[in-house]
Amino acid sequence: MTPAERRAENLELGIIKADQPSGWPEDEEESFFALIPSVKLQLLNSGISKTTKHPYHRSDGFSGSTNCYTGRVLNGEFCLEETDTGDLLISYRRSSRSTESSPAIKTISEAFMAAIGLIHSCNPWPYYYSQWHEQRLVEKWLKAPADCQRDCLKPLRISIMDKNATDLFQAAVVFFATGGEDAEYFRRALWLMREACRKGAPMEVRLITLCSVLEGLAKRHTKSKKQIGDETAWRTAIEKAGLPWDGLFDAIYKSYYAYRNKIAHGFDPHPADEQSPELVFSAYSRITAGIYILMAKRMGFTGALWRSHLEGEQIITLANKS
């Protein structure tokens, strides 16, 4: 057994031994366990406390840290934990009798990965995974840790015990587990966004990718599979999505329009020849925010998101009806 596998199994064993009563018998439980390398947990609502007894001093020692996010979703309970080595540990369990009203547990595990990727702006590639059904090991694997390619622009501001962020996370888990074709499209779109934003990638590559993803999301609110045409067509698509055009997507569209065709059709003249670096980065920020807003709206999220992360503190609050 390799050191990495031994460490993963020790972490898993520690969780299994320390489990609190879950409300169902252990032999009627199914669960999964995964480790994602080098992703700092952004959602925090609880932590781990430790008490130590000294063989000589009369007082006991106590230490604690806020490094977990726990909750319930899809008829089960979960814990996200940042380990002392900087990995992100995901644990989920539910009654095996609840499968008729919920997706398969493998589907739920994949939904957790996608939701973590959305909130943390990374490609959530686990290097260790195990799945259990009524005390029987169903699947287990270990592979070399992959780089979880990150983008610096996140969809929302996150702080400790932030209900806004946890609401988006849970809405994303449910959506990626039950959203069908749209969920698969969103997964591919998020992967493409992050891969295009690798360190050293030309800004033209980043912008044309973001423009393509934004257009693809907007087209899903029209009946046509063809390219969305002029500003009127874009406005119609955005309003069908239940989002405001004036004061929000009109600015996103202008950034999209300023770069999309010039880059797609030969980048002549060069966008940087006409725009200052500040305007280029503003376009990058606005279009990224537009993508997150369209996705969150489709997920049924109601809360606050960035309008443009690099342009200040302004947010948009999504409601049930816009």
C-alpha positions in Angstrom: 0.0 0.0 0.0 1.4 3.4 -1.0 1.7 6.2 1.6 -1.1 8.2 -0.2 -3.4 5.2 -0.1 -2.6 4.5 3.5 -3.3 8.1 4.5 -6.6 8.1 2.6 -7.7 4.9 4.2 -6.8 6.2 7.7 -8.8 9.3 7.1 -11.8 7.3 6.0 -11.4 4.8 8.9 -11.3 7.7 11.3 -14.5 9.1 10.0 -16.3 5.8 10.0 -15.2 5.1 13.7 -16.1 8.6 14.8 -19.5 8.7 13.1 -22.4 10.1 15.1 -25.7 8.2 15.0 -27.3 8.8 11.6 -30.9 7.8 12.4 -30.7 4.5 10.5 -29.0 1.2 11.2 -25.4 0.9 9.9 -26.4 -2.2 7.9 -29.0 0.0 6.0 -26.5 2.7 5.1 -24.8 3.6 1.8 -22.0 6.2 1.5 -19.2 7.6 -0.5 -15.9 9.1 0.5 -13.5 11.2 -1.7 -10.4 13.3 -1.5 -9.7 16.3 -3.8 -6.1 17.5 -3.8 -5.1 21.0 -2.7 -8.5 22.7 -2.7 -9.0 25.1 0.2 -12.6 24.7 1.6 -14.5 28.0 1.3 -17.7 26.9 3.1 -17.4 26.6 6.8 -20.0 26.1 9.5 -18.4 23.8 12.0 -15.1 22.2 13.0 -13.2 19.7 15.0 -12.4 20.0 18.7 -9.8 17.9 20.6 -9.2 17.4 24.3 -5.9 16.1 25.6 -5.1 14.9 29.1 -1.6 15.5 30.5 -0.1 12.8 32.8 1.3 15.4 35.2 -0.5 18.8 34.9 -3.9 18.9 36.4 -5.6 20.9 33.6 -6.7 19.3 30.4 -5.7 20.8 27.1 -8.3 21.8 24.5 -7.9 22.9 20.9 -10.3 23.4 18.0 -10.5 24.6 14.4 -13.3 25.6 12.1 -12.6 23.4 9.0 -15.8 21.7 8.1 -19.1 22.3 6.4 -21.9 19.9 7.3 -25.5 19.7 6.1 -28.2 17.6 4.6 -29.2 17.2 0.9 -31.0 14.6 -1.2 -32.2 12.5 1.8 -28.7 12.2 3.2 -26.1 14.0 5.3 -22.6 15.2 4.3 -19.4 16.7 5.6 -16.8 18.7 3.7 -13.6 18.9 5.6 -10.2 20.6 4.9 -7.5 18.2 6.1 -4.3 19.2 7.7 -2.5 18.5 4.4 -4.7 20.9 2.4 -6.8 18.3 0.7 -10.6 18.5 0.6 -12.4 15.5 2.1 -16.0 14.7 1.1 -18.2 12.3 3.0 -21.8 11.5 2.4 -24.2 8.9 3.7 -27.9 8.1 3.5 -30.2 5.2 4.3 -30.1 2.6 1.5 -33.9 2.5 1.8 -34.2 6.0 0.4 -33.0 5.2 -3.1 -36.5 5.2 -4.6 -36.9 8.9 -4.1 -33.3 10.0 -4.8 -30.7 9.7 -7.5 -28.2 6.8 -7.3 -25.4 7.5 -4.9 -22.8 7.5 -7.7 -24.8 10.3 -9.4 -24.9 12.2 -6.1 -21.1 11.8 -5.6 -20.5 13.3 -9.1 -23.0 16.1 -8.3 -21.0 17.0 -5.2 -17.8 17.2 -7.3 -19.4 19.5 -9.8 -20.9 21.7 -7.1 -17.6 22.0 -5.3 -16.0 23.0 -8.6 -18.6 25.7 -9.2 -18.2 27.3 -5.7 -14.4 27.0 -5.6 -13.8 27.8 -9.4 -11.7 24.7 -9.9 -11.8 21.4 -11.8 -12.6 19.0 -8.9 -10.6 15.9 -9.8 -10.6 13.5 -6.8 -7.6 11.2 -6.4 -9.2 8.8 -4.0 -12.8 7.5 -4.0 -14.7 4.7 -2.2 -18.4 3.8 -2.2 -20.1 1.5 0.3 -23.5 -0.2 0.4 -24.7 -1.8 3.6 -21.2 -2.4 4.9 -20.1 -3.8 1.5 -17.4 -2.1 -0.6 -18.8 -1.3 -4.0 -16.1 0.7 -5.6 -12.6 2.0 -4.6 -9.8 3.5 -6.5 -6.7 5.7 -6.0 -4.8 7.6 -8.7 -2.1 10.2 -9.0 -3.4 13.6 -7.9 -4.2 15.8 -10.8 -4.0 19.6 -10.9 -7.4 21.0 -10.1 -7.1 23.9 -12.6 -8.4 27.0 -10.9 -9.8 30.3 -12.0 -9.5 33.3 -9.7 -13.0 34.5 -10.4 -15.6 32.9 -8.2 -19.4 33.4 -8.5 -19.9 35.0 -5.1 -18.3 36.4 -2.0 -17.8 33.7 0.6 -17.2 34.1 4.3 -17.5 31.8 7.3 -21.0 30.5 7.9 -22.2 32.3 4.8 -25.8 31.2 4.1 -25.8 32.7 0.6 -22.9 30.5 -0.4 -24.3 27.4 1.2 -27.6 27.9 -0.5 -25.8 28.0 -3.9 -23.8 24.9 -3.1 -26.9 22.9 -2.1 -28.9 24.1 -5.1 -26.0 23.1 -7.3 -25.7 19.6 -5.8 -29.4 19.0 -6.4 -29.2 20.4 -9.9 -26.2 18.4 -11.0 -27.8 15.3 -9.6 -31.2 15.8 -11.2 -30.8 18.4 -14.0 -30.5 16.0 -16.9 -29.2 17.4 -20.2 -28.7 20.9 -18.8 -26.6 19.6 -15.9 -24.3 17.8 -18.3 -24.0 20.9 -20.5 -23.1 23.0 -17.4 -20.4 20.5 -16.4 -18.7 20.7 -19.8 -19.0 24.5 -19.8 -17.4 24.9 -16.4 -14.6 22.5 -17.4 -13.9 24.5 -20.6 -13.9 27.8 -18.7 -11.2 26.6 -16.3 -9.1 24.9 -18.9 -9.1 28.1 -21.0 -7.9 30.2 -18.1 -4.7 28.3 -17.5 -1.6 30.4 -16.5 0.0 31.8 -19.6 -3.0 31.3 -21.8 -3.5 34.2 -24.2 -6.4 36.5 -23.2 -7.9 36.0 -26.7 -8.2 32.2 -25.9 -9.9 33.0 -22.6 -12.3 35.6 -24.0 -13.4 33.5 -27.0 -14.0 30.5 -24.8 -16.1 32.6 -22.3 -18.0 34.2 -25.2 -18.8 30.7 -26.6 -19.9 29.4 -23.2 -22.1 32.5 -22.5 -23.7 32.2 -25.9 -24.4 28.5 -25.4 -26.1 29.1 -22.1 -28.2 31.9 -23.6 -29.3 29.8 -26.6 -30.8 27.3 -24.2 -33.5 29.8 -23.5 -34.4 30.2 -27.2 -36.0 27.7 -29.6 -33.3 28.0 -32.2 -30.0 26.2 -32.2 -28.4 28.9 -34.4 -26.2 31.6 -33.2 -28.0 34.3 -31.4 -28.0 37.4 -33.6 -28.3 41.0 -32.7 -28.9 42.8 -29.4 -32.7 42.3 -29.7 -32.3 38.5 -29.9 -30.0 38.5 -26.9 -32.3 40.6 -24.9 -35.2 38.2 -25.7 -33.1 35.2 -24.6 -32.0 36.8 -21.3 -35.5 38.0 -20.4 -36.8 34.4 -21.2 -34.3 33.3 -18.6 -36.0 35.5 -16.1 -33.0 37.9 -15.7 -32.8 41.7 -16.1 -31.4 43.2 -19.3 -31.2 46.9 -18.4 -28.5 47.5 -15.8 -27.0 44.0 -15.9 -26.9 42.0 -19.1 -26.7 45.0 -21.4 -23.2 45.6 -20.1 -22.3 41.9 -20.3 -23.5 41.9 -23.9 -21.5 44.9 -24.9 -18.3 43.2 -23.6 -19.3 40.0 -25.4 -20.0 41.9 -28.7 -16.7 43.9 -28.5 -14.6 40.7 -28.6 -16.5 37.7 -29.8 -16.5 38.3 -33.6 -13.1 40.0 -33.8 -11.4 37.0 -32.1 -13.5 34.4 -33.9 -12.9 35.8 -37.4 -9.2 36.4 -37.4 -8.6 38.8 -34.5 -8.0 41.7 -36.9 -7.7 44.3 -35.6 -6.1 42.9 -32.5 -8.6 43.6 -29.6 -5.7 44.9 -27.4 -5.0 47.5 -30.1 -8.3 49.2 -29.4 -8.9 48.4 -25.7 -6.9 49.2 -22.6 -5.9 46.3 -20.3 -8.4 47.5 -17.8 -11.3 47.1 -20.4 -10.0 43.7 -21.4 -10.1 42.5 -17.8 -13.4 44.1 -17.2 -14.8 42.1 -20.2 -13.3 38.9 -18.8 -14.9 39.6 -15.4 -18.3 40.6 -16.8 -18.7 37.6 -19.1 -17.6 35.2 -16.4 -20.2 36.7 -14.0 -22.8 36.4 -16.7 -22.1 32.7 -17.1 -22.4 32.1 -13.3 -25.6 34.2 -13.1 -27.3 32.2 -16.0 -26.3 28.9 -14.3 -27.4 29.9 -10.8 -30.8 31.1 -12.2 -31.3 27.7 -13.9 -30.4 26.0 -10.7 -33.2 27.8 -8.8 -30.8 29.7 -6.6 -32.1 32.8 -4.8 -29.4 34.9 -3.4 -26.6 37.3 -4.3 -23.9 36.9 -7.0 -21.1 39.1 -8.3 -22.0 41.4 -11.2 -18.4 41.7 -12.2 -15.8 40.5 -9.6 -12.9 42.7 -10.9 -15.0 45.9 -11.1 -16.0 46.4 -7.5 -18.4 45.2 -4.8 -21.7 45.3 -6.8 -24.0 42.3 -6.7 -27.2 41.1 -8.2 -29.8 39.4 -6.0 -31.7 36.6 -7.8 -35.3 36.0 -6.6 -37.9 33.5 -7.5 -39.4 36.0 -10.0 -37.2 38.6 -11.8 
